Amino acid sequence: MPGTPDEEAYHEPQFLCELAAADAPIAGDIAKIDDGTWAIHGAIQVDGEAILAEFSTEDEARTVLDHLPATSHDSTRS
């Protein structure tokens, strides 16, 4: 059963941290999907470039990206 939006938002930063710890390439920019959806994307071995986490605002996405280890994503950000 899917979690509530708040529960899902809590797990996305943890998931990204786990990817970063596994040296998965995470892009250093934020992608706008639509007016209410912003994403952090990166590369995964099976699918290549993929959305790794979605957020309601650009600020939320930026905050999470800024808290990831610097080595996990490109240092030049948009």
Distance bins in CASP14 RR format, pairs under 12 A and 6 or more apart:
PFRMAT RR
TARGET T0000
AUTHOR 0000-0000-0000
RMODE 2
METHOD distances of the structure
MODEL  1
1 7 0 0 0 0 0 1 0 0 0 0 0
1 8 0 0 0 0 0 1 0 0 0 0 0
2 8 1 0 0 1 0 0 0 0 0 0 0
2 11 0 0 0 0 0 1 0 0 0 0 0
3 9 0 0 0 0 0 1 0 0 0 0 0
3 10 0 0 0 0 1 0 0 0 0 0 0
3 11 0 0 0 0 1 0 0 0 0 0 0
4 10 0 0 0 0 1 0 0 0 0 0 0
4 11 0 0 0 0 0 1 0 0 0 0 0
5 11 0 0 0 0 0 1 0 0 0 0 0
5 12 0 0 0 0 0 1 0 0 0 0 0
5 37 0 0 0 0 0 1 0 0 0 0 0
5 54 0 0 0 0 0 1 0 0 0 0 0
5 55 0 0 0 0 0 1 0 0 0 0 0
5 56 0 0 0 0 1 0 0 0 0 0 0
5 60 0 0 0 0 0 1 0 0 0 0 0
6 12 0 0 0 0 0 1 0 0 0 0 0
6 56 0 0 0 0 0 1 0 0 0 0 0
6 60 0 0 0 0 0 1 0 0 0 0 0
7 14 0 0 0 0 0 1 0 0 0 0 0
8 14 0 0 0 0 0 1 0 0 0 0 0
8 15 0 0 0 0 1 0 0 0 0 0 0
8 53 0 0 0 0 1 0 0 0 0 0 0
8 54 0 0 0 0 1 0 0 0 0 0 0
8 55 0 0 0 0 0 1 0 0 0 0 0
8 56 0 0 0 0 0 1 0 0 0 0 0
9 15 0 0 0 0 0 1 0 0 0 0 0
9 16 0 0 0 0 0 1 0 0 0 0 0
9 38 0 0 0 0 0 1 0 0 0 0 0
9 53 0 0 0 0 1 0 0 0 0 0 0
9 54 0 0 0 0 1 0 0 0 0 0 0
9 55 1 0 0 1 0 0 0 0 0 0 0
9 56 1 0 0 1 0 0 0 0 0 0 0
9 57 0 0 0 0 0 1 0 0 0 0 0
9 60 1 0 0 1 0 0 0 0 0 0 0
9 61 0 0 0 0 0 1 0 0 0 0 0
9 63 0 0 0 0 0 1 0 0 0 0 0
9 64 0 0 0 0 1 0 0 0 0 0 0
10 16 0 0 0 0 0 1 0 0 0 0 0
10 53 0 0 0 0 0 1 0 0 0 0 0
10 55 0 0 0 0 0 1 0 0 0 0 0
10 60 0 0 0 0 0 1 0 0 0 0 0
10 64 0 0 0 0 0 1 0 0 0 0 0
11 17 0 0 0 0 0 1 0 0 0 0 0
11 18 0 0 0 0 0 1 0 0 0 0 0
11 52 0 0 0 0 0 1 0 0 0 0 0
11 53 0 0 0 0 1 0 0 0 0 0 0
11 54 0 0 0 0 0 1 0 0 0 0 0
11 64 0 0 0 0 0 1 0 0 0 0 0
12 18 0 0 0 0 0 1 0 0 0 0 0
12 19 0 0 0 0 0 1 0 0 0 0 0
12 38 0 0 0 0 0 1 0 0 0 0 0
12 39 0 0 0 0 0 1 0 0 0 0 0
12 40 0 0 0 0 1 0 0 0 0 0 0
12 51 0 0 0 0 0 1 0 0 0 0 0
12 52 0 0 0 0 1 0 0 0 0 0 0
12 53 1 1 0 0 0 0 0 0 0 0 0
12 54 1 0 0 1 0 0 0 0 0 0 0
12 55 1 0 0 1 0 0 0 0 0 0 0
12 56 0 0 0 0 0 1 0 0 0 0 0
12 60 0 0 0 0 1 0 0 0 0 0 0
12 61 0 0 0 0 1 0 0 0 0 0 0
12 63 0 0 0 0 0 1 0 0 0 0 0
12 64 1 0 0 1 0 0 0 0 0 0 0
12 65 0 0 0 0 0 1 0 0 0 0 0
12 67 0 0 0 0 0 1 0 0 0 0 0
12 68 0 0 0 0 0 1 0 0 0 0 0
13 19 0 0 0 0 0 1 0 0 0 0 0
13 20 0 0 0 0 0 1 0 0 0 0 0
13 26 0 0 0 0 0 1 0 0 0 0 0
13 40 0 0 0 0 1 0 0 0 0 0 0
13 52 0 0 0 0 0 1 0 0 0 0 0
13 53 1 0 0 1 0 0 0 0 0 0 0
13 54 0 0 0 0 0 1 0 0 0 0 0
13 55 0 0 0 0 1 0 0 0 0 0 0
13 60 0 0 0 0 1 0 0 0 0 0 0
13 61 0 0 0 0 0 1 0 0 0 0 0
13 63 0 0 0 0 1 0 0 0 0 0 0
13 64 1 0 1 0 0 0 0 0 0 0 0
13 65 0 0 0 0 1 0 0 0 0 0 0
13 66 0 0 0 0 0 1 0 0 0 0 0
13 67 1 0 0 1 0 0 0 0 0 0 0
13 68 0 0 0 0 1 0 0 0 0 0 0
14 20 0 0 0 0 0 1 0 0 0 0 0
14 21 0 0 0 0 0 1 0 0 0 0 0
14 52 0 0 0 0 0 1 0 0 0 0 0
14 53 0 0 0 0 1 0 0 0 0 0 0
14 64 0 0 0 0 0 1 0 0 0 0 0
14 67 0 0 0 0 0 1 0 0 0 0 0
14 68 0 0 0 0 0 1 0 0 0 0 0
15 21 0 0 0 0 0 1 0 0 0 0 0
15 22 0 0 0 0 0 1 0 0 0 0 0
15 24 0 0 0 0 0 1 0 0 0 0 0
15 26 0 0 0 0 0 1 0 0 0 0 0
15 40 0 0 0 0 0 1 0 0 0 0 0
15 44 0 0 0 0 0 1 0 0 0 0 0
15 51 0 0 0 0 0 1 0 0 0 0 0
15 52 1 0 0 1 0 0 0 0 0 0 0
15 53 1 0 0 1 0 0 0 0 0 0 0
15 54 0 0 0 0 0 1 0 0 0 0 0
15 64 0 0 0 0 0 1 0 0 0 0 0
15 68 0 0 0 0 0 1 0 0 0 0 0
16 22 0 0 0 0 0 1 0 0 0 0 0
16 24 0 0 0 0 1 0 0 0 0 0 0
16 25 0 0 0 0 0 1 0 0 0 0 0
16 26 1 0 0 1 0 0 0 0 0 0 0
16 27 0 0 0 0 0 1 0 0 0 0 0
16 28 0 0 0 0 0 1 0 0 0 0 0
16 39 0 0 0 0 0 1 0 0 0 0 0
16 40 1 0 0 1 0 0 0 0 0 0 0
16 41 0 0 0 0 0 1 0 0 0 0 0
16 42 0 0 0 0 1 0 0 0 0 0 0
16 44 0 0 0 0 0 1 0 0 0 0 0
16 51 0 0 0 0 0 1 0 0 0 0 0
16 52 1 0 0 1 0 0 0 0 0 0 0
16 53 1 0 1 0 0 0 0 0 0 0 0
16 54 0 0 0 0 0 1 0 0 0 0 0
16 55 0 0 0 0 0 1 0 0 0 0 0
16 61 0 0 0 0 0 1 0 0 0 0 0
16 63 0 0 0 0 0 1 0 0 0 0 0
16 64 1 0 0 1 0 0 0 0 0 0 0
16 65 0 0 0 0 1 0 0 0 0 0 0
16 66 0 0 0 0 0 1 0 0 0 0 0
16 67 0 0 0 0 1 0 0 0 0 0 0
16 68 1 0 1 0 0 0 0 0 0 0 0
16 69 0 0 0 0 0 1 0 0 0 0 0
16 72 0 0 0 0 1 0 0 0 0 0 0
16 73 0 0 0 0 1 0 0 0 0 0 0
17 24 0 0 0 0 0 1 0 0 0 0 0
17 26 0 0 0 0 0 1 0 0 0 0 0
17 40 0 0 0 0 0 1 0 0 0 0 0
17 52 0 0 0 0 0 1 0 0 0 0 0
17 53 0 0 0 0 0 1 0 0 0 0 0
17 64 0 0 0 0 1 0 0 0 0 0 0
17 65 0 0 0 0 0 1 0 0 0 0 0
17 67 0 0 0 0 1 0 0 0 0 0 0
17 68 1 0 0 1 0 0 0 0 0 0 0
17 69 1 0 0 1 0 0 0 0 0 0 0
17 72 0 0 0 0 1 0 0 0 0 0 0
17 73 0 0 0 0 0 1 0 0 0 0 0
18 24 0 0 0 0 1 0 0 0 0 0 0
18 26 0 0 0 0 0 1 0 0 0 0 0
18 52 0 0 0 0 0 1 0 0 0 0 0
18 53 0 0 0 0 0 1 0 0 0 0 0
18 68 0 0 0 0 0 1 0 0 0 0 0
18 69 0 0 0 0 0 1 0 0 0 0 0
18 72 0 0 0 0 0 1 0 0 0 0 0
19 25 0 0 0 0 1 0 0 0 0 0 0
19 26 1 0 0 1 0 0 0 0 0 0 0
19 27 0 0 0 0 0 1 0 0 0 0 0
19 40 0 0 0 0 1 0 0 0 0 0 0
19 41 0 0 0 0 0 1 0 0 0 0 0
19 42 0 0 0 0 1 0 0 0 0 0 0
19 43 0 0 0 0 0 1 0 0 0 0 0
19 44 1 0 0 1 0 0 0 0 0 0 0
19 45 0 0 0 0 0 1 0 0 0 0 0
19 50 0 0 0 0 0 1 0 0 0 0 0
19 52 1 0 0 1 0 0 0 0 0 0 0
19 53 0 0 0 0 1 0 0 0 0 0 0
19 64 0 0 0 0 0 1 0 0 0 0 0
19 68 0 0 0 0 1 0 0 0 0 0 0
19 69 0 0 0 0 0 1 0 0 0 0 0
19 72 1 0 0 1 0 0 0 0 0 0 0
19 73 0 0 0 0 0 1 0 0 0 0 0
20 26 1 0 0 1 0 0 0 0 0 0 0
20 27 0 0 0 0 0 1 0 0 0 0 0
20 28 0 0 0 0 0 1 0 0 0 0 0
20 40 0 0 0 0 0 1 0 0 0 0 0
20 42 0 0 0 0 0 1 0 0 0 0 0
20 52 0 0 0 0 1 0 0 0 0 0 0
20 53 0 0 0 0 0 1 0 0 0 0 0
20 64 0 0 0 0 0 1 0 0 0 0 0
20 65 0 0 0 0 0 1 0 0 0 0 0
20 67 0 0 0 0 1 0 0 0 0 0 0
20 68 1 0 1 0 0 0 0 0 0 0 0
20 69 1 0 1 0 0 0 0 0 0 0 0
20 70 0 0 0 0 1 0 0 0 0 0 0
20 71 1 0 0 1 0 0 0 0 0 0 0
20 72 1 1 0 0 0 0 0 0 0 0 0
20 73 1 0 0 1 0 0 0 0 0 0 0
21 68 0 0 0 0 1 0 0 0 0 0 0
21 69 1 0 0 1 0 0 0 0 0 0 0
21 71 0 0 0 0 0 1 0 0 0 0 0
21 72 0 0 0 0 1 0 0 0 0 0 0
22 44 0 0 0 0 0 1 0 0 0 0 0
22 45 0 0 0 0 0 1 0 0 0 0 0
22 52 0 0 0 0 0 1 0 0 0 0 0
22 69 0 0 0 0 0 1 0 0 0 0 0
22 71 0 0 0 0 0 1 0 0 0 0 0
22 72 0 0 0 0 1 0 0 0 0 0 0
23 43 0 0 0 0 0 1 0 0 0 0 0
23 44 0 0 0 0 0 1 0 0 0 0 0
23 45 0 0 0 0 0 1 0 0 0 0 0
23 69 0 0 0 0 1 0 0 0 0 0 0
23 71 0 0 0 0 1 0 0 0 0 0 0
23 72 1 0 0 1 0 0 0 0 0 0 0
23 73 0 0 0 0 0 1 0 0 0 0 0
24 40 0 0 0 0 0 1 0 0 0 0 0
24 41 0 0 0 0 0 1 0 0 0 0 0
24 42 1 0 0 1 0 0 0 0 0 0 0
24 43 1 0 0 1 0 0 0 0 0 0 0
24 44 1 0 0 1 0 0 0 0 0 0 0
24 45 0 0 0 0 1 0 0 0 0 0 0
24 46 0 0 0 0 0 1 0 0 0 0 0
24 47 0 0 0 0 0 1 0 0 0 0 0
24 48 0 0 0 0 0 1 0 0 0 0 0
24 49 0 0 0 0 0 1 0 0 0 0 0
24 50 0 0 0 0 0 1 0 0 0 0 0
24 52 0 0 0 0 1 0 0 0 0 0 0
24 68 0 0 0 0 0 1 0 0 0 0 0
24 69 0 0 0 0 0 1 0 0 0 0 0
24 71 0 0 0 0 0 1 0 0 0 0 0
24 72 1 0 0 1 0 0 0 0 0 0 0
24 73 0 0 0 0 1 0 0 0 0 0 0
25 40 0 0 0 0 0 1 0 0 0 0 0
25 41 0 0 0 0 1 0 0 0 0 0 0
25 42 1 0 1 0 0 0 0 0 0 0 0
25 43 1 0 1 0 0 0 0 0 0 0 0
25 44 0 0 0 0 1 0 0 0 0 0 0
25 45 0 0 0 0 0 1 0 0 0 0 0
25 48 0 0 0 0 1 0 0 0 0 0 0
25 49 0 0 0 0 1 0 0 0 0 0 0
25 50 0 0 0 0 0 1 0 0 0 0 0
25 52 0 0 0 0 0 1 0 0 0 0 0
25 68 0 0 0 0 0 1 0 0 0 0 0
25 71 0 0 0 0 0 1 0 0 0 0 0
25 72 1 0 0 1 0 0 0 0 0 0 0
25 73 1 0 0 1 0 0 0 0 0 0 0
25 74 0 0 0 0 1 0 0 0 0 0 0
26 39 0 0 0 0 0 1 0 0 0 0 0
26 40 1 0 0 1 0 0 0 0 0 0 0
26 41 1 0 0 1 0 0 0 0 0 0 0
26 42 1 0 1 0 0 0 0 0 0 0 0
26 43 0 0 0 0 1 0 0 0 0 0 0
26 44 0 0 0 0 0 1 0 0 0 0 0
26 49 0 0 0 0 0 1 0 0 0 0 0
26 50 0 0 0 0 0 1 0 0 0 0 0
26 51 0 0 0 0 0 1 0 0 0 0 0
26 52 1 0 0 1 0 0 0 0 0 0 0
26 53 0 0 0 0 1 0 0 0 0 0 0
26 61 0 0 0 0 0 1 0 0 0 0 0
26 64 0 0 0 0 0 1 0 0 0 0 0
26 65 1 0 0 1 0 0 0 0 0 0 0
26 66 0 0 0 0 0 1 0 0 0 0 0
26 67 0 0 0 0 0 1 0 0 0 0 0
26 68 1 0 0 1 0 0 0 0 0 0 0
26 69 0 0 0 0 1 0 0 0 0 0 0
26 70 0 0 0 0 0 1 0 0 0 0 0
26 71 0 0 0 0 1 0 0 0 0 0 0
26 72 1 0 1 0 0 0 0 0 0 0 0
26 73 1 0 1 0 0 0 0 0 0 0 0
26 74 0 0 0 0 1 0 0 0 0 0 0
26 75 0 0 0 0 0 1 0 0 0 0 0
26 77 0 0 0 0 0 1 0 0 0 0 0
27 39 0 0 0 0 1 0 0 0 0 0 0
27 40 1 0 0 1 0 0 0 0 0 0 0
27 41 1 0 1 0 0 0 0 0 0 0 0
27 42 1 0 1 0 0 0 0 0 0 0 0
27 43 0 0 0 0 1 0 0 0 0 0 0
27 44 0 0 0 0 0 1 0 0 0 0 0
27 48 0 0 0 0 0 1 0 0 0 0 0
27 49 0 0 0 0 1 0 0 0 0 0 0
27 50 0 0 0 0 0 1 0 0 0 0 0
27 51 0 0 0 0 0 1 0 0 0 0 0
27 52 0 0 0 0 1 0 0 0 0 0 0
27 53 0 0 0 0 0 1 0 0 0 0 0
27 61 0 0 0 0 0 1 0 0 0 0 0
27 65 0 0 0 0 1 0 0 0 0 0 0
27 68 0 0 0 0 0 1 0 0 0 0 0
27 72 0 0 0 0 0 1 0 0 0 0 0
27 73 1 0 0 1 0 0 0 0 0 0 0
27 74 1 0 0 1 0 0 0 0 0 0 0
27 75 0 0 0 0 0 1 0 0 0 0 0
27 76 0 0 0 0 0 1 0 0 0 0 0
27 77 0 0 0 0 1 0 0 0 0 0 0
27 78 0 0 0 0 1 0 0 0 0 0 0
28 39 0 0 0 0 0 1 0 0 0 0 0
28 40 1 0 0 1 0 0 0 0 0 0 0
28 41 0 0 0 0 1 0 0 0 0 0 0
28 42 0 0 0 0 1 0 0 0 0 0 0
28 43 0 0 0 0 0 1 0 0 0 0 0
28 52 0 0 0 0 0 1 0 0 0 0 0
28 61 0 0 0 0 0 1 0 0 0 0 0
28 62 0 0 0 0 0 1 0 0 0 0 0
28 64 0 0 0 0 0 1 0 0 0 0 0
28 65 1 0 0 1 0 0 0 0 0 0 0
28 66 0 0 0 0 1 0 0 0 0 0 0
28 68 0 0 0 0 1 0 0 0 0 0 0
28 70 0 0 0 0 0 1 0 0 0 0 0
28 71 0 0 0 0 0 1 0 0 0 0 0
28 72 0 0 0 0 1 0 0 0 0 0 0
28 73 1 0 1 0 0 0 0 0 0 0 0
28 74 1 0 1 0 0 0 0 0 0 0 0
28 75 1 0 0 1 0 0 0 0 0 0 0
28 76 1 0 0 1 0 0 0 0 0 0 0
28 77 1 0 1 0 0 0 0 0 0 0 0
28 78 1 0 0 1 0 0 0 0 0 0 0
29 38 0 0 0 0 0 1 0 0 0 0 0
29 39 0 0 0 0 1 0 0 0 0 0 0
29 40 0 0 0 0 1 0 0 0 0 0 0
29 41 0 0 0 0 1 0 0 0 0 0 0
29 42 0 0 0 0 1 0 0 0 0 0 0
29 58 0 0 0 0 0 1 0 0 0 0 0
29 61 0 0 0 0 1 0 0 0 0 0 0
29 62 0 0 0 0 1 0 0 0 0 0 0
29 65 0 0 0 0 1 0 0 0 0 0 0
29 73 0 0 0 0 1 0 0 0 0 0 0
29 74 1 0 0 1 0 0 0 0 0 0 0
29 75 0 0 0 0 0 1 0 0 0 0 0
29 76 0 0 0 0 1 0 0 0 0 0 0
29 77 1 0 1 0 0 0 0 0 0 0 0
29 78 1 0 1 0 0 0 0 0 0 0 0
30 37 0 0 0 0 0 1 0 0 0 0 0
30 38 1 0 1 0 0 0 0 0 0 0 0
30 39 1 0 0 1 0 0 0 0 0 0 0
30 40 1 0 0 1 0 0 0 0 0 0 0
30 41 0 0 0 0 1 0 0 0 0 0 0
30 42 0 0 0 0 0 1 0 0 0 0 0
30 51 0 0 0 0 0 1 0 0 0 0 0
30 52 0 0 0 0 0 1 0 0 0 0 0
30 53 0 0 0 0 0 1 0 0 0 0 0
30 54 0 0 0 0 0 1 0 0 0 0 0
30 55 0 0 0 0 1 0 0 0 0 0 0
30 57 0 0 0 0 1 0 0 0 0 0 0
30 58 1 0 1 0 0 0 0 0 0 0 0
30 59 0 0 0 0 1 0 0 0 0 0 0
30 60 0 0 0 0 1 0 0 0 0 0 0
30 61 1 0 1 0 0 0 0 0 0 0 0
30 62 1 0 0 1 0 0 0 0 0 0 0
30 63 0 0 0 0 0 1 0 0 0 0 0
30 64 0 0 0 0 1 0 0 0 0 0 0
30 65 1 0 0 1 0 0 0 0 0 0 0
30 66 0 0 0 0 0 1 0 0 0 0 0
30 73 0 0 0 0 0 1 0 0 0 0 0
30 77 0 0 0 0 1 0 0 0 0 0 0
30 78 1 0 0 1 0 0 0 0 0 0 0
31 37 0 0 0 0 1 0 0 0 0 0 0
31 38 1 0 0 1 0 0 0 0 0 0 0
31 39 1 0 1 0 0 0 0 0 0 0 0
31 40 1 0 0 1 0 0 0 0 0 0 0
31 41 1 0 1 0 0 0 0 0 0 0 0
31 42 0 0 0 0 1 0 0 0 0 0 0
31 49 0 0 0 0 0 1 0 0 0 0 0
31 50 0 0 0 0 0 1 0 0 0 0 0
31 51 1 0 0 1 0 0 0 0 0 0 0
31 52 0 0 0 0 0 1 0 0 0 0 0
31 53 0 0 0 0 0 1 0 0 0 0 0
31 54 0 0 0 0 1 0 0 0 0 0 0
31 55 0 0 0 0 0 1 0 0 0 0 0
31 58 0 0 0 0 1 0 0 0 0 0 0
31 61 0 0 0 0 1 0 0 0 0 0 0
31 62 0 0 0 0 0 1 0 0 0 0 0
31 65 0 0 0 0 0 1 0 0 0 0 0
31 78 0 0 0 0 1 0 0 0 0 0 0
32 38 1 0 1 0 0 0 0 0 0 0 0
32 39 1 0 0 1 0 0 0 0 0 0 0
32 40 0 0 0 0 0 1 0 0 0 0 0
32 41 0 0 0 0 0 1 0 0 0 0 0
32 51 0 0 0 0 0 1 0 0 0 0 0
32 54 0 0 0 0 0 1 0 0 0 0 0
32 55 0 0 0 0 0 1 0 0 0 0 0
32 56 0 0 0 0 0 1 0 0 0 0 0
32 57 0 0 0 0 0 1 0 0 0 0 0
32 58 1 0 0 1 0 0 0 0 0 0 0
32 61 0 0 0 0 1 0 0 0 0 0 0
32 62 0 0 0 0 0 1 0 0 0 0 0
32 78 0 0 0 0 0 1 0 0 0 0 0
33 39 1 0 1 0 0 0 0 0 0 0 0
33 40 0 0 0 0 0 1 0 0 0 0 0
33 41 0 0 0 0 1 0 0 0 0 0 0
33 51 1 0 0 1 0 0 0 0 0 0 0
33 53 0 0 0 0 0 1 0 0 0 0 0
33 54 1 0 0 1 0 0 0 0 0 0 0
33 55 0 0 0 0 1 0 0 0 0 0 0
33 56 0 0 0 0 0 1 0 0 0 0 0
33 57 0 0 0 0 0 1 0 0 0 0 0
33 58 0 0 0 0 0 1 0 0 0 0 0
33 61 0 0 0 0 0 1 0 0 0 0 0
34 54 0 0 0 0 0 1 0 0 0 0 0
34 56 0 0 0 0 0 1 0 0 0 0 0
35 56 0 0 0 0 0 1 0 0 0 0 0
35 57 0 0 0 0 0 1 0 0 0 0 0
35 58 0 0 0 0 0 1 0 0 0 0 0
36 54 0 0 0 0 1 0 0 0 0 0 0
36 55 0 0 0 0 1 0 0 0 0 0 0
36 56 1 0 1 0 0 0 0 0 0 0 0
36 57 1 0 0 1 0 0 0 0 0 0 0
36 58 0 0 0 0 1 0 0 0 0 0 0
36 60 0 0 0 0 0 1 0 0 0 0 0
36 61 0 0 0 0 0 1 0 0 0 0 0
37 51 0 0 0 0 1 0 0 0 0 0 0
37 53 0 0 0 0 0 1 0 0 0 0 0
37 54 1 0 1 0 0 0 0 0 0 0 0
37 55 1 0 0 1 0 0 0 0 0 0 0
37 56 1 0 0 1 0 0 0 0 0 0 0
37 57 0 0 0 0 1 0 0 0 0 0 0
37 58 0 0 0 0 0 1 0 0 0 0 0
37 60 0 0 0 0 0 1 0 0 0 0 0
37 61 0 0 0 0 1 0 0 0 0 0 0
38 51 0 0 0 0 0 1 0 0 0 0 0
38 53 0 0 0 0 1 0 0 0 0 0 0
38 54 1 0 0 1 0 0 0 0 0 0 0
38 55 1 0 1 0 0 0 0 0 0 0 0
38 56 1 0 0 1 0 0 0 0 0 0 0
38 57 1 0 0 1 0 0 0 0 0 0 0
38 58 1 0 1 0 0 0 0 0 0 0 0
38 59 0 0 0 0 1 0 0 0 0 0 0
38 60 1 0 0 1 0 0 0 0 0 0 0
38 61 1 0 1 0 0 0 0 0 0 0 0
38 62 0 0 0 0 1 0 0 0 0 0 0
38 63 0 0 0 0 0 1 0 0 0 0 0
38 64 0 0 0 0 0 1 0 0 0 0 0
38 65 0 0 0 0 0 1 0 0 0 0 0
38 78 0 0 0 0 0 1 0 0 0 0 0
39 49 0 0 0 0 0 1 0 0 0 0 0
39 50 0 0 0 0 1 0 0 0 0 0 0
39 51 1 0 1 0 0 0 0 0 0 0 0
39 52 1 0 0 1 0 0 0 0 0 0 0
39 53 1 0 0 1 0 0 0 0 0 0 0
39 54 1 0 1 0 0 0 0 0 0 0 0
39 55 1 0 0 1 0 0 0 0 0 0 0
39 56 0 0 0 0 0 1 0 0 0 0 0
39 57 0 0 0 0 0 1 0 0 0 0 0
39 58 0 0 0 0 0 1 0 0 0 0 0
39 60 0 0 0 0 0 1 0 0 0 0 0
39 61 1 0 0 1 0 0 0 0 0 0 0
39 62 0 0 0 0 0 1 0 0 0 0 0
39 64 0 0 0 0 0 1 0 0 0 0 0
39 65 0 0 0 0 0 1 0 0 0 0 0
40 49 0 0 0 0 0 1 0 0 0 0 0
40 50 0 0 0 0 0 1 0 0 0 0 0
40 51 1 0 0 1 0 0 0 0 0 0 0
40 52 1 0 1 0 0 0 0 0 0 0 0
40 53 1 0 1 0 0 0 0 0 0 0 0
40 54 0 0 0 0 1 0 0 0 0 0 0
40 55 1 0 0 1 0 0 0 0 0 0 0
40 58 0 0 0 0 0 1 0 0 0 0 0
40 60 0 0 0 0 0 1 0 0 0 0 0
40 61 1 0 1 0 0 0 0 0 0 0 0
40 62 0 0 0 0 1 0 0 0 0 0 0
40 63 0 0 0 0 0 1 0 0 0 0 0
40 64 1 0 0 1 0 0 0 0 0 0 0
40 65 1 0 1 0 0 0 0 0 0 0 0
40 66 0 0 0 0 0 1 0 0 0 0 0
40 67 0 0 0 0 0 1 0 0 0 0 0
40 68 0 0 0 0 1 0 0 0 0 0 0
40 72 0 0 0 0 0 1 0 0 0 0 0
40 73 0 0 0 0 1 0 0 0 0 0 0
40 74 0 0 0 0 0 1 0 0 0 0 0
40 77 0 0 0 0 0 1 0 0 0 0 0
40 78 0 0 0 0 0 1 0 0 0 0 0
41 47 0 0 0 0 0 1 0 0 0 0 0
41 48 0 0 0 0 1 0 0 0 0 0 0
41 49 1 0 0 1 0 0 0 0 0 0 0
41 50 1 0 0 1 0 0 0 0 0 0 0
41 51 1 0 1 0 0 0 0 0 0 0 0
41 52 1 0 1 0 0 0 0 0 0 0 0
41 53 0 0 0 0 1 0 0 0 0 0 0
41 54 0 0 0 0 1 0 0 0 0 0 0
41 55 0 0 0 0 0 1 0 0 0 0 0
41 61 0 0 0 0 0 1 0 0 0 0 0
41 65 0 0 0 0 0 1 0 0 0 0 0
41 73 0 0 0 0 0 1 0 0 0 0 0
41 74 0 0 0 0 0 1 0 0 0 0 0
41 78 0 0 0 0 0 1 0 0 0 0 0
42 48 1 0 0 1 0 0 0 0 0 0 0
42 49 1 0 0 1 0 0 0 0 0 0 0
42 50 1 0 0 1 0 0 0 0 0 0 0
42 51 0 0 0 0 1 0 0 0 0 0 0
42 52 1 0 1 0 0 0 0 0 0 0 0
42 53 0 0 0 0 1 0 0 0 0 0 0
42 65 0 0 0 0 0 1 0 0 0 0 0
42 68 0 0 0 0 0 1 0 0 0 0 0
42 72 0 0 0 0 1 0 0 0 0 0 0
42 73 0 0 0 0 1 0 0 0 0 0 0
42 74 0 0 0 0 1 0 0 0 0 0 0
43 49 1 0 1 0 0 0 0 0 0 0 0
43 50 1 0 0 1 0 0 0 0 0 0 0
43 51 0 0 0 0 0 1 0 0 0 0 0
43 52 0 0 0 0 1 0 0 0 0 0 0
43 72 0 0 0 0 0 1 0 0 0 0 0
43 73 0 0 0 0 0 1 0 0 0 0 0
43 74 0 0 0 0 0 1 0 0 0 0 0
44 50 1 0 1 0 0 0 0 0 0 0 0
44 51 0 0 0 0 0 1 0 0 0 0 0
44 52 1 0 0 1 0 0 0 0 0 0 0
51 61 0 0 0 0 0 1 0 0 0 0 0
52 61 0 0 0 0 0 1 0 0 0 0 0
52 64 0 0 0 0 0 1 0 0 0 0 0
52 65 0 0 0 0 0 1 0 0 0 0 0
52 68 0 0 0 0 0 1 0 0 0 0 0
52 72 0 0 0 0 0 1 0 0 0 0 0
52 73 0 0 0 0 0 1 0 0 0 0 0
53 60 0 0 0 0 1 0 0 0 0 0 0
53 61 1 0 0 1 0 0 0 0 0 0 0
53 63 0 0 0 0 0 1 0 0 0 0 0
53 64 1 0 0 1 0 0 0 0 0 0 0
53 65 0 0 0 0 1 0 0 0 0 0 0
53 68 0 0 0 0 0 1 0 0 0 0 0
54 60 0 0 0 0 1 0 0 0 0 0 0
54 61 0 0 0 0 1 0 0 0 0 0 0
54 64 0 0 0 0 0 1 0 0 0 0 0
55 61 1 0 1 0 0 0 0 0 0 0 0
55 62 0 0 0 0 1 0 0 0 0 0 0
55 63 0 0 0 0 1 0 0 0 0 0 0
55 64 1 0 0 1 0 0 0 0 0 0 0
55 65 0 0 0 0 1 0 0 0 0 0 0
56 63 0 0 0 0 0 1 0 0 0 0 0
56 64 0 0 0 0 0 1 0 0 0 0 0
57 63 0 0 0 0 1 0 0 0 0 0 0
57 64 0 0 0 0 0 1 0 0 0 0 0
58 64 0 0 0 0 0 1 0 0 0 0 0
58 65 0 0 0 0 0 1 0 0 0 0 0
58 66 0 0 0 0 0 1 0 0 0 0 0
58 77 0 0 0 0 0 1 0 0 0 0 0
58 78 0 0 0 0 0 1 0 0 0 0 0
59 65 0 0 0 0 0 1 0 0 0 0 0
59 66 0 0 0 0 0 1 0 0 0 0 0
60 66 0 0 0 0 0 1 0 0 0 0 0
60 67 0 0 0 0 0 1 0 0 0 0 0
61 67 0 0 0 0 0 1 0 0 0 0 0
61 68 0 0 0 0 0 1 0 0 0 0 0
61 77 0 0 0 0 0 1 0 0 0 0 0
61 78 0 0 0 0 0 1 0 0 0 0 0
62 68 0 0 0 0 0 1 0 0 0 0 0
62 73 0 0 0 0 0 1 0 0 0 0 0
62 77 0 0 0 0 1 0 0 0 0 0 0
62 78 0 0 0 0 0 1 0 0 0 0 0
64 72 0 0 0 0 0 1 0 0 0 0 0
64 73 0 0 0 0 0 1 0 0 0 0 0
65 72 0 0 0 0 1 0 0 0 0 0 0
65 73 1 0 0 1 0 0 0 0 0 0 0
65 74 0 0 0 0 0 1 0 0 0 0 0
65 75 0 0 0 0 0 1 0 0 0 0 0
65 77 1 0 0 1 0 0 0 0 0 0 0
65 78 0 0 0 0 0 1 0 0 0 0 0
66 72 0 0 0 0 0 1 0 0 0 0 0
66 73 0 0 0 0 1 0 0 0 0 0 0
66 75 0 0 0 0 0 1 0 0 0 0 0
66 77 0 0 0 0 1 0 0 0 0 0 0
67 73 0 0 0 0 0 1 0 0 0 0 0
68 74 0 0 0 0 0 1 0 0 0 0 0
68 75 0 0 0 0 0 1 0 0 0 0 0
68 77 0 0 0 0 0 1 0 0 0 0 0
69 75 0 0 0 0 0 1 0 0 0 0 0
70 76 0 0 0 0 0 1 0 0 0 0 0
70 77 0 0 0 0 0 1 0 0 0 0 0
END
